[in-house]
Amino acid sequence: MVKAVVGEETQLKRVEDRLSQSSILSQVGLVIGKLSPSLDRGFVFDLVPTPPNDAGEPACSLLDPIRDDRKKGPKGKSQGGSDSSSLSVDKDWVAEHARQVSRMLVGGIKVVGVYIWVSDIAFKNSTMEICQTVKAVAEAAPTEYNERLLIHICYSPRRWTCKNFSPSSNITSSSLRPCDFKMGKVLNSLQRFRSTYNFDIRLPVSQEIALNVRTLSNVLRRGISVIAKELKGAKALVDGNLVVADEPCTSDVFHDIELLLPFMKDACTEACVLENIVGVLKFSGSVSSFAFLTSKELISQAIADIKGDIIMSLQSRLDIICDEADADTDENESIDGVLPDKLISQADLQLLRKPSTLSFPQRVFAPWLAGTYICDYLQPSETLQVLKDHCAELLSVEVQTDAFKILEPELEVSSEIAKSFWEAVTPSNSTSKSLVKELSSNSTRSSSFSIIAAVIVLLLSILVGFLFLAAF
C-alpha cells in the first residue's frame, strides 16, 4: 500500500500558480506518475487538467457557489461557497480523458489518480462524487496496481493533501486513506531505459476460430496475447549484460534493454489437426519502447515496464483502428468484397473475398519533462501536427514538431491474412483449392510414388535372385 507520495516540485508549483491566478472555483484533472508498492511510495510527475467537453462545458462545477472567499484566509467560513456547496463532476468525460492520455504515456508512467482544486467544504460534501470519479478513471486507464491517488488542492487556506483509494473496494467514509505528501526533486533522478522489440509471428487460424472469432481485430487480439505470453518468460540484456542480480541502476545515460525469448519455444503452436487449419495470420513489426525508474527502484522493474509498454502499445494501436472503424462503418460499404483499410479490422472474415493487409499506426515520441518522453500514434495520412494538437489538448503541453526532437524509430507494424485462408473459407470458388486440399493431394501423390517404387525394387530383387540361381 502506498503510504508516502513525493511530487515533482517544479511542476506542481507551476500548477499551483496557474490555479491561484485563475478565477475558477473548481477544477478536476489527472495525476500522472508512478506507484511503487515495493517501496510503499508514489511519485507524481505532473497534474493534467481535464479539458472542457464537446459542448464547451468544464469537467466539474460547484453546486450552490454563493461567493468566492478565497482571499479571506484561514478565518473565512465559506471558503468559496456556502456550507452546502458540493462538487458535480462529469465522470464519463474525465474517464475518457484518462483513457486517451494513458495511450500517450510510456513504460511505467501511468495515470495514477485524480486531483481536485476546490474548497474544503465542497470537498467534504462531495466525497462520494469524487470517489466515483477516481473509480471511473481506474477502469478507463487500468494498471497492474489496485490503488489510486486523490490529491486535493485547497485554496483557502492554501494546502495540499493526498489520499490513497482502492477502486475495487466499496465507497464508504473510510475509503480514502491519508498519505504523507511532500514536494521534492523527482524527475531529475529518473533512470532511463529504451528497447526495440522485433516480432514476426504466424498464428494458425482453425475452422472453429474462423467461425467463432468473426473479425480480424479479434484474431489480432489473440496475436497480441501470444506476444504477451512470450514476453512474460523473456530474459533481458541491459547494456549487453544478462541481468542476474536485481539491483538499482545509478548512471545517467540511456540504458539499452534487449529481450531474449526462450529458445525454440513457439507460443503460436496449438493442438490442432491439419484438416482444421484454414489459414495463417502473419503479424510482424517493430515496437520501440521507453521506461523510466525512480532512483530506488530495481532493474527488474524497468524490464517489467518495458514488457508492459510493448503490449500496451500494440493494444492501443488496435483500439485506435477499431475506434475509427466503428465511427465510419455506417458511412462506408464494401465494393466487391473489398473494404477500405480502416474498416478491415471490423469486417466479417467469412464475407471477405481477397487477401488483406492491415497496417498499424506508427508510434512517435516527443520530449516531455526532464528527458522523458510522451508518445502518439499516427496513421499514414497524418502529420506531426496531429501529435502537436493531441499534446496540447490532452496533456496541456506545447510540443515543437522539430525533426531533431521527434523520434520515429519504428518499422511498420502490420498484419496479413494469407491468400490460402480466403480460398479455404470460400469453397464456392471453383477455380481455387484450399491449403488443406493442396497439402492432401501432394501427400497422396507422394505416398503413391513411394509404393510403386517399393514394388519395382521388390520385383528387381526377385529377378536378380532367379538369375543368380540359374547361373549355378
Secondary structure, DSSP 8 states (H G I E B T S, - for coil): ---EEEEEHHHHHHHHHHHHHS--S-EEEEEEEEEETTTTEEEEEEEEE----TTS--SEEEES-----GGGGGG-SSSSS-TT-EEEE-HHHHHHHHHHHHHT--BT-EEEEEEEE--HHHHHTTHHHHHHHHHHHHHHS--SSS-EEEEEEEETTEEEEEEEE-TTS---TTSEEEEEEEEE--GGG-EEEEEEEEEEEEEEEEHHHHHHS-BHHHHHHHHHHHHHHHHHT-EEEETTEE--S--B---SS-EEEEEE--TT--TT--S--GGGEEEEEEEEEEEEEEEEE-TT-BHHHHHHHHHHHHHHHHHHHHHHHHHHHHHHGGG---BTTB--HHHHTTSBTTT--S-EEEE--EEEEEE-STT-EEEEEE-TT--HHHHHHHHHHHH-------TTT-B------EEEE-HHHHHHH-TT-TT---HHHHHHHHHHHHHHHHHHHHHHHHHHHHHHHHHHHHH-
